[in-house]
């Protein structure tokens, strides 16, 4: 799935770029920064562990990326793709890609 995500995010010779990760981060930058501030304050106040705070941030960004994909991500699919998969909605076919969006703490 990582390869499929990369192909769709950056595009290929036959697939237009649909940068669903970076576009989501850019669109939600203010919300992400506000959440980061609240989480850091929670860690410093002893109300959250670092791991819990990072997990909450990861879960938020994961949800926002999935929501971005599910709403619609231009450009539209080509007519040949629409005929093949029966849908004009980009990045959604088997829902395997959207179901694979995850975060990982390291």
Rosetta blueprint (number, residue, H / E / L):
1 X L
2 X H
3 X H
4 X H
5 X H
6 X H
7 X H
8 X H
9 X H
10 X H
11 X L
12 X L
13 X L
14 X L
15 X L
16 X L
17 X L
18 X L
19 X L
20 X H
21 X H
22 X H
23 X H
24 X H
25 X H
26 X H
27 X H
28 X L
29 X H
30 X H
31 X H
32 X H
33 X H
34 X H
35 X H
36 X H
37 X H
38 X H
39 X H
40 X H
41 X H
42 X H
43 X H
44 X H
45 X L
46 X L
47 X L
48 X L
49 X L
50 X H
51 X H
52 X H
53 X H
54 X H
55 X H
56 X H
57 X H
58 X H
59 X H
60 X H
61 X H
62 X H
63 X H
64 X H
65 X H
66 X H
67 X H
68 X H
69 X H
70 X H
71 X H
72 X L
73 X L
74 X L
75 X L
76 X L
77 X L
78 X L
79 X H
80 X H
81 X H
82 X H
83 X H
84 X H
85 X H
86 X L
87 X L
88 X L
89 X L
90 X L
91 X L
92 X L
93 X L
94 X L
95 X L
96 X H
97 X H
98 X H
99 X H
100 X L
101 X L
102 X L
103 X L
104 X L
105 X L
106 X L
